[in-house]
């Protein structure tokens, strides 16, 4: 028996129950790992609340982690007992021990520790597909990152700055503003005190942005569209404030023939070759120091309810880990 967090019915943080479970031996194509660190992400909130439907009930939430291989199932090659590994986009992460599809696992370089890996797999690969594939950021681009001090935000701002962009970020406090500035933001907007559309217009001299990366959702729509130049791209990649319910396609025409997309990491890493290319790109910028992975909060796995409450109330910055 091992400890895990289960959800027996969807709802608020109080539905997360810390209990003993039995983990079966790894099946065909699976690897069993002892987890040393587990990433906390807003997608975990979406599954817990029922916004995203879990495949079974009860279920173990969590989509990101790192650890050590304990056992290898049939038809698995390339992984062995004792290997250090990490993964993202595999539901079932809130557990001391778990089975993961070998197709989703990657080996960790010796110079990337487990906590850094667990903090960056989902968030870092998200930043990769946003800045390198959804809109390939290039020198001279002006971009806006909503929630720039969040887990994805701090990584994305650094990466975009590294690629030559002028980075504008929105944050909710002066403390978060300083954090964003030290992680790649050229300009920071305190959205609780300032009209971010007006400030973007002021910062850009009325030229506005090439792309807006928006993981906030309902609270920043449709204002994010007003931050774009004609033919600009709005990338809505998350729902931290709630899902957008009133999307109006005609607005894209009215506001300058804008483009809009709602991407998700799973599509970009659906092929094993794409997963490896994405994670290798991430490892490269981390190992050469261009992107640092800030772990600002850690919680014991048994304190997962508090971790979720803090995440949803905007008390966290950067990456947050659950420790088994």
Secondary structure by P-SEA (a helix, b strand, c coil): cbbbbbbccccccccbbbbbbbbccccccbbbbbccbbbbcaaaaaaaacccccccccbbbbccbbbbbcccccccccccccccccccccccccccccccccccbbbbcccccaaaaaacaaaaaaaaaaacccccccccbbbbbcccccaaaaaaaaaaaaaccbbbbbbccaaaaaaaaaccccccccccccaaaaaaaaaacccccccccccccccccccccccccccbbbbbccccccccccccccccccccbbbbbbcccccccccaaaaaaaaaaaaaaaaaccbbbbbcccccccaaaaaaaaaaacccccbbbbcc
